[in-house]
């Protein structure tokens, strides 16, 4: 299965039809260098299964946790992650930049 927008949305629909709790994370804004473009999506179910990508590394792990919380509490979230160019090398993120991700429960 290709990791593209259709697959992510199709899997989200399939998981919901199976009765799973599902959340969708979407990159809505970027600044500077970011690993994934606006519109990139990640679907997460209530067990932590996932498909797609909104970033990478520790940011993606944090988004998965927020998605699972959104499944539980039903609240959408607008998440901001970033690192200044000065901090980028210190924390091991050579790209720098910022990313904003919207996370919502799929009903």
C-alpha positions in Angstrom: 0.0 0.0 0.0 1.4 3.4 -0.9 1.7 6.0 1.8 -0.4 8.7 0.2 -3.4 10.9 1.1 -5.9 8.4 -0.3 -4.4 5.5 1.7 -4.5 7.5 4.9 -8.1 8.6 4.5 -9.1 5.1 3.3 -7.5 3.5 6.3 -9.1 6.0 8.6 -12.5 5.1 7.2 -11.8 1.4 7.3 -10.7 1.5 11.0 -13.8 3.5 12.0 -16.0 1.0 10.2 -14.3 -1.7 12.2 -15.3 0.1 15.4 -11.9 1.5 16.3 -11.3 4.9 17.8 -9.5 7.0 15.2 -7.7 10.3 15.0 -6.3 12.2 12.0 -3.3 14.5 12.2 -2.7 17.0 9.4 0.2 19.4 8.7 -1.5 22.8 8.4 1.4 25.2 8.4 5.2 25.1 8.1 7.9 27.6 8.4 11.5 27.2 7.2 12.7 23.7 6.7 10.3 20.9 7.7 10.4 17.2 6.9 6.8 17.0 5.5 4.8 19.5 3.5 1.4 21.1 4.3 -1.4 18.5 3.8 0.7 15.5 5.0 -1.4 13.3 7.2 -1.1 10.6 9.8 -4.0 8.4 11.0 -3.8 6.8 14.4 -6.1 4.3 16.1 -6.8 3.7 19.8 -4.2 1.0 20.1 -1.5 3.2 18.6 -1.5 1.7 15.1 -0.7 4.3 12.5 -0.2 5.1 8.8 1.3 8.1 7.2 3.6 10.8 8.5 3.5 14.4 9.6 7.1 14.8 10.7 9.5 12.3 12.1 11.5 11.5 15.2 10.3 12.7 18.5 7.7 15.1 17.0 5.8 12.2 15.4 5.8 10.3 18.7 4.3 13.3 20.4 1.7 13.7 17.7 0.7 10.0 18.2 0.2 10.6 21.9 -1.9 13.7 21.3 -4.0 11.7 18.7 -4.7 9.0 21.2 -5.7 11.6 23.7 -8.0 13.2 21.1 -9.7 9.8 20.6 -10.3 9.5 24.3 -11.5 13.1 25.1 -12.9 14.0 21.7 -11.2 17.4 21.6 -9.3 18.7 18.6 -5.8 20.1 19.0 -3.6 22.6 17.2 0.0 21.6 17.9 3.1 23.8 17.4 6.5 22.3 17.2 9.7 24.1 16.2 13.3 24.7 16.8 15.3 27.8 16.0 18.2 27.6 13.6 20.5 28.3 16.5 19.1 25.4 18.5 18.9 23.0 15.6 22.4 21.5 15.8 22.3 21.4 19.6 19.2 19.1 19.6 20.3 17.1 16.6 17.7 18.5 14.2 19.7 19.9 11.3 16.7 21.2 9.4 15.4 23.8 12.0 12.0 25.3 11.1 8.6 25.0 12.6 5.5 22.9 12.0 1.9 23.2 13.0 -0.3 20.1 13.1 -4.1 19.8 13.5 -5.3 16.7 15.3 -8.9 15.6 15.3 -11.0 12.6 16.3 -12.7 10.9 13.3 -16.4 10.2 14.0 
